[in-house]
Amino acid sequence: MKVLKFGGTSVGSAERMKNVAKLVLNGEQNLVVLSAMSGTTNSLVEISNYLYKKNSDGANDVISKLEIKYANEVNDLYSSDEYKQKGMELIRERFNYIKSFANNIFTVFEEKIILAQGELISTGMFNLYLQEQGVKSILLPALDYMRIDKNNEPDTAFIRENLNAILDKNKGYEIYVTQGYICRNAFGEVDNLQRGGSDYTASLIGAAILADEIQIWTDIDGMHNNDPRFVEGTKPVHDLSFDEAAELAYFGAKILHPTCVLPAKVNNIPVRILNTMEPTAYGTLISGKQCSNRVAAIAAKDNITAIKIKSGRMLLAYGFLRKVFEIFESYKTPIDMITTSEVGVSVTIDNSRHLYDIVEDLKKYATVEVDENQVIICIVGDFVASSKGYASQIFDALKEVPIRMISYGGSSHNVSVLINAEDKANALKALSAKLF
């Protein structure tokens, strides 16, 4: 069995849902993971914001507009009166449920319930469409098997046990349809996976059922070797290793979230990124295969803050770095890059929410300098330890770009440099011209 995930753009209209149906009906038994229709989650967030402010009129206005949109999609999706009626019943049921929150005390718990409705609607509509076409399909509610623990991490043992039990009870279907993104938490409340969303759901499902392949269908034909928004003539990378894909995903290639790679890597399940709009394109295949001695791709991560921590006491002080890292840990702020010298250490973070408090605590041990509006440029491949010449090519390409930090050798798949945001476009273009 394969797991096929389709994002909000891929199911963004009745016509696109019909195209997705053609893709999943390929003669194989598939488990299909769907996001909410594009734009829906933003509307649900807007509804929630009105409800937080106790503005039921504002909320009901957005609800009515969204309900009308879905009613139009239902009319376009189904051809028979029977299924048009079933589709409208589904829409009325879900939107009446959303409206019921207008008169209640509104909390984060209720907001997560409202946000879950987008996926519940899209999967319900899609499953009804398949059934109208005579397909033997069934809806598997993600809330019955997808769970996170008290640390907000996937409870993989629970997911594996419960999902496989559900599949065992429902054998013989051609297509299984389920929701991405949504889950329950350790207390049984409706929650979501946050990081990676529906991609993460697909990867967790693939690992739980030991799928033959996980397919991520999106609106671009695979991971490109550079950012097409800044560099002309980029090309999709046909093959990536799990480690290369994780590095690219973490350092800015937004087509895939880094958390999605790990479950597939642990179980050695290939992940293929494909284009819904161009389904015959090869896309990108992510697997355990290593392609040695090459630069695979370049990615950029924006909104980075660099923190330089300088102290004469650092020299030969074996406890200094521990104290530094404990400060970041206390504010649950991950570090992206780190470089050290005899008298100081520089780190970068991509979450500046607790920046002021972190800096104040660091000043107890050192002099602190902060540079905001930075960008990490990440060059990914297999080249650091096993080959010659790539480092000189990288830094020769960047000879006109001021470099704030360099991370080299921490991974055999990644060279990262920190630069000012204003130099990002020039750096990406220069690296492409030199390396590709």
C-alpha positions as CSV (number, residue, x, y, z in Angstrom):
1,M,0.0,0.0,0.0
2,K,1.2,3.5,-0.8
3,V,0.4,6.7,1.1
4,L,-0.5,9.7,-1.1
5,K,-0.8,13.2,0.5
6,F,-2.4,16.1,-1.3
7,G,-2.1,19.7,0.0
8,G,-4.7,22.5,0.1
9,T,-3.9,23.7,-3.4
10,S,-4.3,20.2,-4.8
11,V,-7.8,20.0,-3.4
12,G,-8.6,23.7,-3.7
13,S,-11.7,23.4,-5.9
14,A,-14.2,20.8,-7.1
15,E,-12.2,20.5,-10.4
16,R,-8.9,19.9,-8.6
17,M,-10.6,17.3,-6.4
18,K,-11.7,15.4,-9.5
19,N,-8.1,15.5,-10.8
20,V,-6.8,14.1,-7.5
21,A,-9.4,11.3,-7.8
22,K,-7.8,10.4,-11.2
23,L,-4.4,10.3,-9.6
24,V,-5.3,8.0,-6.7
25,L,-7.3,5.6,-8.9
26,N,-4.3,4.0,-10.4
27,G,-5.2,0.3,-9.9
28,E,-3.3,0.1,-6.6
29,Q,-4.6,0.1,-3.0
30,N,-3.8,3.6,-1.7
31,L,-4.3,5.5,1.6
32,V,-5.0,9.2,0.7
33,V,-4.2,12.0,3.2
34,L,-5.9,15.3,2.5
35,S,-5.4,18.9,3.8
36,A,-8.2,21.4,4.0
37,M,-9.1,23.2,0.8
38,S,-6.8,26.2,0.2
39,G,-7.9,29.3,2.1
40,T,-10.1,27.4,4.5
41,T,-7.7,27.3,7.4
42,N,-7.1,31.0,7.2
43,S,-10.9,31.6,7.3
44,L,-11.2,29.3,10.3
45,V,-8.4,31.2,12.1
46,E,-10.3,34.5,11.3
47,I,-13.4,33.0,12.8
48,S,-11.6,31.9,15.9
49,N,-10.1,35.4,16.3
50,Y,-13.6,36.9,16.2
51,L,-14.8,34.4,18.8
52,Y,-11.9,35.2,21.1
53,K,-13.0,38.8,21.0
54,K,-16.6,37.7,21.6
55,N,-17.6,39.2,18.3
56,S,-20.2,36.7,17.2
57,D,-21.5,38.9,14.4
58,G,-18.0,39.1,12.8
59,A,-17.6,35.3,13.2
60,N,-21.0,34.5,11.7
61,D,-20.2,36.8,8.7
62,V,-17.1,34.8,7.9
63,I,-18.8,31.5,8.5
64,S,-21.6,32.4,6.1
65,K,-19.2,33.4,3.3
66,L,-17.2,30.2,3.8
67,E,-20.4,28.1,3.8
68,I,-21.6,29.6,0.6
69,K,-18.2,28.9,-1.0
70,Y,-18.5,25.2,0.0
71,A,-22.1,25.0,-1.2
72,N,-20.9,26.1,-4.7
73,E,-18.1,23.6,-4.6
74,V,-20.5,20.8,-3.7
75,N,-22.7,21.8,-6.6
76,D,-19.7,21.6,-9.0
77,L,-18.3,18.4,-7.5
78,Y,-21.2,16.0,-7.7
79,S,-23.2,15.1,-10.8
80,S,-26.2,13.3,-9.2
81,D,-29.0,14.9,-7.1
82,E,-28.4,12.1,-4.5
83,Y,-24.8,13.0,-3.9
84,K,-25.4,16.8,-4.2
85,Q,-27.8,16.3,-1.2
86,K,-25.3,14.2,0.7
87,G,-22.6,16.8,0.1
88,M,-24.9,19.6,1.3
89,E,-25.9,17.6,4.4
90,L,-22.1,17.3,5.2
91,I,-21.6,21.0,4.8
92,R,-24.6,22.0,6.9
93,E,-23.6,19.6,9.7
94,R,-20.0,20.9,9.9
95,F,-21.0,24.6,9.6
96,N,-23.8,24.3,12.2
97,Y,-21.2,22.8,14.5
98,I,-18.9,25.8,13.9
99,K,-21.7,28.2,14.5
100,S,-22.5,26.5,17.9
101,F,-19.3,28.0,19.3
102,A,-20.5,31.6,18.9
103,N,-22.4,31.5,22.2
104,N,-19.8,29.6,24.3
105,I,-16.7,30.6,26.2
106,F,-13.9,30.4,23.6
107,T,-10.5,28.9,24.5
108,V,-7.5,27.4,22.7
109,F,-9.3,24.0,23.0
110,E,-12.3,25.2,21.0
111,E,-10.0,26.9,18.5
112,K,-8.3,23.6,17.7
113,I,-11.7,22.0,17.2
114,I,-12.7,24.7,14.7
115,L,-9.4,24.4,12.9
116,A,-9.9,20.7,12.5
117,Q,-13.1,21.2,10.5
118,G,-11.3,22.1,7.3
119,E,-9.8,18.6,7.0
120,L,-13.0,16.9,8.1
121,I,-14.9,18.7,5.3
122,S,-12.4,18.1,2.5
123,T,-12.0,14.4,3.2
124,G,-15.8,13.9,3.6
125,M,-16.4,15.6,0.3
126,F,-13.7,13.7,-1.5
127,N,-14.8,10.3,-0.1
128,L,-18.4,11.0,-1.2
129,Y,-17.1,11.9,-4.7
130,L,-15.2,8.6,-4.9
131,Q,-18.3,6.7,-3.9
132,E,-20.4,8.5,-6.5
133,Q,-17.9,7.3,-9.1
134,G,-18.4,3.7,-7.9
135,V,-15.1,3.4,-6.1
136,K,-14.9,1.2,-3.1
137,S,-13.6,3.8,-0.6
138,I,-13.9,4.4,3.1
139,L,-13.2,7.4,5.4
140,L,-10.7,6.7,8.3
141,P,-11.1,9.4,10.9
142,A,-7.6,10.6,12.0
143,L,-9.0,11.4,15.4
144,D,-9.4,7.7,16.0
145,Y,-5.7,6.8,15.6
146,M,-3.5,9.9,15.4
147,R,-2.3,11.0,18.8
148,I,0.5,13.2,20.3
149,D,1.9,12.6,23.8
150,K,2.3,15.1,26.7
151,N,5.5,16.5,25.0
152,N,3.4,17.2,21.8
153,E,5.4,14.5,20.0
154,P,3.7,11.8,18.0
155,D,2.8,8.7,20.0
156,T,4.1,6.3,17.4
157,A,3.2,3.1,19.2
158,F,-0.4,4.3,19.7
159,I,-0.6,5.4,16.0
160,R,0.8,2.1,14.7
161,E,-1.4,-0.1,16.9
162,N,-4.7,1.7,16.4
163,L,-4.3,2.5,12.7
164,N,-3.4,-1.1,11.8
165,A,-6.3,-2.4,13.9
166,I,-8.7,-0.1,12.0
167,L,-7.3,-1.3,8.6
168,D,-7.6,-4.9,9.7
169,K,-11.3,-4.3,10.4
170,N,-11.8,-2.6,7.0
171,K,-10.0,-4.8,4.5
172,G,-10.7,-4.9,0.8
173,Y,-11.2,-1.2,0.1
174,E,-9.5,0.3,-2.9
175,I,-9.0,3.7,-1.4
176,Y,-8.7,4.8,2.2
177,V,-9.2,8.5,2.9
178,T,-8.0,10.3,6.0
179,Q,-7.2,13.8,7.4
180,G,-3.8,15.3,7.6
181,Y,-2.7,17.7,10.4
182,I,-5.4,16.9,13.0
183,C,-5.0,14.5,15.9
184,R,-5.8,14.1,19.6
185,N,-3.5,14.9,22.4
186,A,-2.6,12.8,25.5
187,F,-5.8,13.9,27.2
188,G,-8.1,13.0,24.3
189,E,-8.7,16.6,23.2
190,V,-8.7,17.6,19.5
191,D,-5.3,18.9,18.6
192,N,-2.9,19.2,15.7
193,L,0.6,18.2,14.6
194,Q,1.6,21.8,14.0
195,R,5.1,21.2,12.5
196,G,4.8,19.7,9.1
197,G,1.1,19.3,9.2
198,S,-0.3,17.0,6.6
199,D,3.1,16.0,5.3
200,Y,3.9,14.8,8.9
201,T,0.7,12.8,9.0
202,A,1.6,11.1,5.7
203,S,5.0,10.2,7.0
204,L,3.7,8.9,10.3
205,I,1.1,6.8,8.6
206,G,3.6,5.4,6.1
207,A,5.9,4.4,9.0
208,A,3.0,2.9,11.0
209,I,1.8,0.6,8.1
210,L,5.2,0.1,6.6
211,A,4.0,1.5,3.3
212,D,5.7,0.8,0.0
213,E,6.1,4.5,-0.7
214,I,5.0,7.9,0.7
215,Q,4.0,10.4,-2.0
216,I,3.8,14.1,-1.3
217,W,1.7,15.8,-4.0
218,T,2.1,19.5,-4.2
219,D,2.2,22.3,-6.8
220,I,5.9,22.1,-7.8
221,D,7.7,19.3,-9.5
222,G,10.0,18.3,-6.7
223,M,12.7,19.9,-4.6
224,H,14.7,22.4,-6.8
225,N,18.4,22.9,-6.7
226,N,17.9,26.5,-5.7
227,D,15.0,29.0,-4.9
228,P,13.2,29.7,-8.2
229,R,11.9,32.9,-6.7
230,F,15.4,34.4,-6.8
231,V,17.3,32.3,-9.4
232,E,16.3,31.6,-12.9
233,G,16.7,28.2,-14.5
234,T,16.5,26.1,-11.4
235,K,15.9,22.4,-11.9
236,P,14.3,19.7,-9.7
237,V,16.7,17.3,-8.0
238,H,15.8,13.8,-9.1
239,D,17.3,11.9,-6.2
240,L,18.1,12.9,-2.6
241,S,19.2,10.9,0.4
242,F,17.2,11.2,3.6
243,D,20.0,13.2,5.2
244,E,20.2,15.7,2.3
245,A,16.4,16.1,2.2
246,A,16.3,16.8,6.0
247,E,19.0,19.4,5.7
248,L,17.3,21.2,2.8
249,A,13.9,21.0,4.5
250,Y,15.3,22.4,7.8
251,F,17.3,25.2,6.1
252,G,14.5,26.7,4.0
253,A,13.2,24.4,1.3
254,K,9.6,24.8,2.3
255,I,8.2,22.1,0.0
256,L,8.8,19.6,2.8
257,H,9.1,19.9,6.5
258,P,12.1,18.4,8.2
259,T,10.1,16.4,10.7
260,C,8.5,14.5,7.8
261,V,11.8,12.9,6.8
262,L,12.6,11.1,10.1
263,P,9.7,8.5,10.3
264,A,10.4,7.5,6.7
265,K,14.2,7.3,7.2
266,V,13.8,5.2,10.4
267,N,11.7,2.7,8.4
268,N,13.6,3.1,5.1
269,I,10.4,4.1,3.2
270,P,11.0,6.1,0.0
271,V,9.4,9.5,-0.1
272,R,8.5,10.9,-3.6
273,I,7.6,14.5,-4.1
274,L,5.3,15.0,-7.1
275,N,3.4,17.8,-8.9
276,T,-0.4,17.6,-9.0
277,M,-0.4,20.0,-12.0
278,E,2.2,18.0,-13.9
279,P,1.7,14.4,-12.7
280,T,4.0,12.8,-15.4
281,A,7.0,14.7,-14.1
282,Y,9.6,12.6,-12.2
283,G,9.7,14.8,-9.2
284,T,12.1,14.1,-6.4
285,L,12.8,10.6,-4.9
286,I,14.1,10.7,-1.3
287,S,15.6,7.4,-0.2
288,G,18.4,5.7,1.6
289,K,20.5,5.8,-1.5
290,Q,23.6,8.1,-1.2
291,C,24.8,10.1,-4.2
292,S,28.4,10.8,-3.3
293,N,30.7,13.6,-4.3
294,R,28.2,16.2,-5.5
295,V,26.4,19.4,-4.6
296,A,22.7,18.6,-4.6
297,A,20.9,21.9,-3.8
298,I,21.0,25.3,-2.1
299,A,18.4,26.6,0.3
300,A,18.0,29.8,2.4
301,K,16.4,30.2,5.8
302,D,15.2,33.8,6.6
303,N,14.5,35.8,9.7
304,I,17.6,34.6,11.5
305,T,19.1,36.3,14.6
306,A,22.8,36.0,15.4
307,I,24.0,36.3,18.9
308,K,27.7,36.8,19.7
309,I,28.7,35.9,23.2
310,K,32.2,37.1,24.1
311,S,34.0,36.5,27.4
312,G,37.6,36.5,28.5
313,R,36.6,33.9,31.1
314,M,35.7,31.4,28.3
315,L,39.4,30.6,27.8
316,L,39.9,27.1,29.2
317,A,36.6,27.4,31.1
318,Y,35.1,24.0,30.6
319,G,31.6,24.9,32.0
320,F,31.1,28.0,29.9
321,L,29.3,26.4,26.9
322,R,27.1,24.4,29.2
323,K,25.9,27.6,30.9
324,V,25.2,29.2,27.5
325,F,23.2,26.3,26.2
326,E,21.2,26.0,29.4
327,I,19.9,29.5,28.9
328,F,18.6,28.7,25.5
329,E,17.1,25.5,26.8
330,S,15.3,27.3,29.6
331,Y,13.5,29.4,27.0
332,K,12.9,26.4,24.7
333,T,14.7,28.2,21.9
334,P,16.7,25.9,19.5
335,I,20.0,27.0,18.0
336,D,20.6,26.6,14.3
337,M,24.3,27.4,13.8
338,I,27.2,27.7,16.2
339,T,30.8,28.8,15.9
340,T,33.4,29.1,18.6
341,S,36.8,30.8,19.3
342,E,39.0,30.9,22.3
343,V,37.1,33.9,23.7
344,G,33.6,33.7,22.4
345,V,30.8,31.8,20.8
346,S,28.3,32.9,18.1
347,V,25.0,31.2,17.7
348,T,21.9,31.8,15.5
349,I,18.2,31.3,16.3
350,D,15.1,31.5,14.1
351,N,12.7,32.2,17.0
352,S,13.3,35.6,18.6
353,R,10.2,35.4,20.9
354,H,12.4,35.3,24.1
355,L,15.4,37.2,22.6
356,Y,15.4,40.0,25.3
357,D,15.3,37.5,28.2
358,I,17.9,35.3,26.6
359,V,20.3,38.3,26.1
360,E,19.7,39.5,29.7
361,D,20.6,36.1,31.1
362,L,23.7,35.8,28.8
363,K,25.0,39.2,30.0
364,K,25.5,37.6,33.4
365,Y,28.4,35.7,31.9
366,A,29.6,37.6,28.9
367,T,29.4,40.6,26.6
368,V,26.5,40.1,24.1
369,E,26.0,41.5,20.6
370,V,22.9,40.8,18.5
371,D,22.5,41.0,14.7
372,E,18.9,40.6,13.4
373,N,17.6,40.3,9.8
374,Q,20.1,37.6,8.9
375,V,19.8,34.7,6.5
376,I,21.4,31.2,6.5
377,I,22.5,29.9,3.1
378,C,22.7,26.2,3.2
379,I,24.7,24.2,0.5
380,V,23.7,20.5,0.6
381,G,25.3,17.5,-0.9
382,D,27.9,14.9,-0.1
383,F,31.2,16.6,-0.2
384,V,32.7,17.7,3.1
385,A,34.8,14.8,4.2
386,S,35.1,12.7,1.0
387,S,36.0,15.1,-1.8
388,K,38.2,18.1,-2.7
389,G,37.5,21.4,-4.2
390,Y,33.9,22.2,-3.1
391,A,34.8,24.4,-0.2
392,S,37.0,26.6,-2.5
393,Q,34.2,26.8,-5.1
394,I,31.6,27.8,-2.4
395,F,33.7,30.6,-0.9
396,D,35.0,31.7,-4.3
397,A,31.3,32.2,-5.4
398,L,30.7,34.3,-2.2
399,K,33.8,36.4,-2.5
400,E,31.7,39.6,-3.0
401,V,29.3,38.7,-0.2
402,P,30.1,39.6,3.5
403,I,29.9,36.5,5.6
404,R,28.9,36.7,9.3
405,M,29.4,33.0,10.2
406,I,30.5,29.7,8.6
407,S,29.4,26.2,9.7
408,Y,31.6,23.6,8.0
409,G,32.3,19.9,8.9
410,G,29.5,19.4,11.4
411,S,27.7,17.3,8.8
412,S,29.0,15.6,5.7
413,H,26.0,17.0,3.8
414,N,25.9,20.6,4.7
415,V,27.9,23.8,4.5
416,S,26.1,26.8,5.9
417,V,27.0,30.5,5.9
418,L,25.2,33.4,7.6
419,I,24.8,36.6,5.7
420,N,22.8,39.8,5.8
421,A,19.3,39.5,4.3
422,E,20.0,42.2,1.7
423,D,22.7,39.9,0.2
424,K,20.5,36.8,-0.1
425,A,19.5,37.1,-3.8
426,N,23.1,37.8,-4.9
427,A,24.5,34.9,-2.9
428,L,22.0,32.4,-4.2
429,K,22.6,33.5,-7.8
430,A,26.4,33.5,-7.4
431,L,26.4,30.0,-5.9
432,S,24.2,28.6,-8.7
433,A,26.5,30.1,-11.3
434,K,29.5,28.5,-9.7
435,L,28.2,25.2,-8.5
436,F,25.8,24.2,-11.2
